[in-house]
């Protein structure tokens, strides 16, 4: 792993030197874009919309469209707006993890203690385990201010979850949400029974991203000159009134059959 941030966690008056490592990686295949006629690589160019000519990087500026005119930004404008550069992730508050809705979660990162920070690292890890709390604070990552949530992971390492700012969450008031009408008691009882019947401990290993594996199998088949049959896509069902009770009963029966087998 390669560290993407090197600094310290500010825990009261205690500084814990740490490095940040990305905790995830993509499982998607790296595909190239080619010209269909001769399989040459496609190159993207920055072209002037009016002249059609390519523009060099040094001649490109960024601007914000305000009231039908562009306001061009200079390097010093970015510097003036940038958060104060610091290598401290200062924990401002401790909260219960359940209070942080998952809509705020962005990328997860592993935190590794550095020399002379091992004892304080273990202390914070153990204290968070004991209190069942998480630490919330801000830090600067790649010139941008970010919110982070620090919590124990697998009871042996501190995990940093980058969080979205509140203003990044979109307003859903324009969506057509069903009216606040209580469901029929019998239907609710049946739905609760179905949920209870399917309840179990979460096991992330049950779920696999099989698309890349299947695509690689197809690539290998095509390399050998073998044909591939496309799968049929199941049409989405909807647009008509449904009998909820009938569907719930059928779901319960199906779930019981699977459990029995």
Buried (B, 14 or more C-beta within 10 A) or exposed (E): EEBEBEBBBBBEEBBBBBBBBEBEEEEEEEEEEEEEEEEEEEEEEEEEEEEEEEEEEEEEEEEEEEEEEEEEEEEEEEEEEEEEEBEBBBBEEBEEEEEBEEEBEBEBBBBBBBEEBEEBBBEBBEBBEEEEBBBBBBBBBEEEEBBBBBBBBEEEBBBBBBBEEEEEEEEEEEEEEEEEEEEEEEEEEBBEBBEEBEEEEEEEEEEEEEEEEEEEEEEEEEEEEEEEEEEEEEEEEEEEEEEBEEEBEEBBEEBEEEEEE
